[in-house]
């Protein structure tokens, strides 16, 4: 009798285990994948990301006898640093369905920014924009030609200051401006160490970014420039009403990506809830 009860108990336990495994299997089988994206670009090309350097940041560098300059294919003219976009990818979902709703990277290989004081030269290059939470710009760091970090967070991107996307169909481009670029804590610490100071602080405004990207498949009409419709990608709203062309929407998503739109959308959504 005891042997029978033990056997029955073992069978019951095995049955429970089998049911548990079956339940786990069913859970895996019925797990919901991400909804289909609104638009996607697997291979991003050109044009550029530029930053209008903040006068306060430039003055702070000048007071430390640190001079900014271009590296590689970058240019610095009239207080604006420009970096060619060399690649990347982007996927955009309807806001609220996936978090963050803009995902991907924008790469700027072979260009960057130099900061020089006397015999000390710090190079920040190969920028990669990532729209995660928080949105950041990472890059390679060199000190007097020696690699200090292959990839480090250099700047934080504040998308709450974004302006609506504009498009130039004759040029086949979309432009988004207004993202505030701020010095990261890690970058401030690195630069302070290199230049033997404690004057540079994380959160310091470096400048305002402008992203210009190509519109896939857009030929457009001569000289025609338009603004993204209200509620579309440019405003961070949940609707794509008024945007019928997937190429235009995808390019808008790329511009949002480069500007840290995920952060901007979160700020706007939080403000709306509080009101």
N, C-alpha and C positions, 0 to 999 in steps of 0.2 A: 504493500500500500504506500509506504513511504517512498519507495522507488518510483511508483507511478506518479505521486504528487510532484516529486522532483522533476520527473520528465515533463509533466504537464506544465509546471512552472517555467521550465526552460523553453518549452515550445511557445508559451505565452510571451515570454520576454523576447524571443526571437521574432514573434509576430509583431510586437510593438516596435522593435528596431526596424523591421521591414517596412512598417507603416510610416515610421519617421523618415526613413530614407526615401520612400515613395513620395512623401510630402515635400521633402527637400527637392527631389527631382522635378516635381510638378511646379514648385516655386521657381526653379531655374528656367523651366520650359516656358512659364507664363510671364517672366520678367519683361517689362516693357522697355524697348530700346528708345533712344532719342527720337523725337518726331522728325520728319523730313525737314531739311533746312530750307529757308526761303531762297537762299542763293549760295553759291560756292565757287571759288576760284582756286584750282589746284596748283597753278603755276603763275604766280604774280610777277609782273615785270613793270619797271619804271613807273613814275618819273622821279620824284624826289621828296625828301623831307627837309624842311628848312626851319631854323629857329632864329627869330629876331631876338638877339641877346638883350636882356634887361639892363638898363643903364646902371641900376644899383649894383648888379652883379659885376659888370665891367668896371665900375668905379672901385669895388672891393678888390678885384684882381689888381687894378692899377696901383692901389695903395700898398699892395704887397709886392709891387714890382714884378707881377706875373703877367705875361703877355699871351693872349689866346691867338691861335693860328690854325690853318687847315692842315690836314694830314691826308696823303693819298689823293683821291679824286675829289675830295671836298673843296669847297671854296668859302672864303669869308670876305664879304664885301659890304661896305656900308652898315656894319653891325649885324649882318645876317649871315649865319652859317648854313650852308646847304650841303646835303648828303644824298647822292644818287641811290634810288631804290634798286637793288640788284636781284631780288627774288623774294619768295615767301609763299604763303597760302592763307586763305581765309574762308571761314564758313560762318554764315549768319542765320540764326533762328529767330522765330517770332519772340519778342521780349516777353518774359514770364514763363515760357515753355522750357527753356534750358538756361542754366546759370553757370558762367556768363553766356549771354546770348550771342556775342561775337567772339569767335575763337580763331586762333591762328598765329602767324608771325609775319613781320615785315623785316627784311634783312637789308643791310647796307654794307656789304663786303667791300673792303679796299678803300674806305674813307673814314675820317674821324676828325678829332679835335686835339690840338697840342696846347699845352700850357707850359710856358718856359720862364724860368727865372735864373739868370746867370748861367751856370753850367748844369743846371737841373732842368730836365725836360720830361714831362709826363705826357704820354700819348694815350688817348681814349679812342678806340676804333672798333670797326666791325659791329656797329650797333644793331641790336635786335629788339624790335618793339613787340611786347607781349601784353595782350589785353586782359590778363588774368586779374584776380582780385587780391591785392591792388594791381593796377596797370603799371608796368615798369618798362624801362629801357635798360638793357644790359649791354655789355661790351667788353672788349679785351683791354687790359691795362698794361702799359709798358713804362718803365722808369729808366731813362737814359738808354733805351733800346733793349733792355732786359725785361722779359715777361714777368710781371708781378701777379697777374691773374688772367687766366684764359677767358673767364666769363665772370663778371661781377655786376651787381645792380648799381648803375651809375645815376640814374634819374628816376624820379617818381612822376607819373603823369596824372594831372588833375583835369578830367574831362568835364567838370561842372561849368567851365567857362566857354564851352563850344559854341560856335555859330553854325547856322544851317549850311548844309552842303550846297555849293554852286557848281553848275556844269557848263562847260564850253563845248558844245557839240561840234563846232567847226574844228577845234583842236583835238576833239575826242578825249577830253580829260574831265576829271571831277576834282574839286578843291574843297578842302575843309580846313578852317583855321580857328584858333582860339584856345587850344589846349595849353594849359600852363605846365611848363617843365620845371621841376624842382630838384635841387641837389639832394641825393640820398644821404642817409647817415653814414653809410659805408664809404661813399665817395668822398664826403667831407673829411672823414677820418684819414683816408689815404692821402688826400691832397695836403692836409695839415701836416702829416708826417713827412711828406716829401719836401715841403717848403718851410718846415720848421716854424709853424705858427699854430694858433688855435682860433684864428679869426673866421674860418669858414664853418658854417653851421648847416646841418641837415635841414631840409625844408626851405632853404634859400631859393627864391625864384631865379631861375637861369634865363628864362625867356618864354616866348609864345611860339608854339609850333604851327606850321602850315604843311599839310600833306597834299601833294598833287599826284594822282594816279591815272593810268590809262583806263578808258572805258572800253571794255571788250565788245568788239563788233559795232562800235558807234562811229558813223561817218558824219552825221549831223548836217546842219545848214550853216552857211557862212556867217560868222560873227554872232551867232545866237547863243546867248547865255541864259540859263534858267536856274531857278532855285528849287530844291526838293520840296514837294508839296507838304502841307501841314499834316502831321500824323505819320509821315513816312520815316525812312531811316534817319534822315537828318535830325529829326526832333526827338528820337528815342521813343516814340510812341509805339503802341501795340499794333498799329495798322499799317498796311502797305498800300492803302487806297491811293489811286492816282499814279502809281508807278507800274506800268505794264511791261516794261522791258527788263528782263532778268539781268542783262549785262549792266544796265544803269544801276539797278539795285545792288548787284554784287560789287560794283565799283564804289558805291556809297558805303557798303559794308567795310570795304578795305580802308576807306578814309576814316570811318569810325574806329576801326581797329587801331590804326596808327595814332589816333588821338586819345586813346584810352576811354572809349565811349562807354564801356561797361561801368566805369566809375561814375561817369556823368549821368547815365541812366539811373543808377542807384540813388544818386543825390536828388535828382528830379522826382523820382518815385517816392522817396522818403518825404520830401517836402510836400508833395501832393497829399500824402496820407496824413501828415501833421495838420494840414489846413482843413 
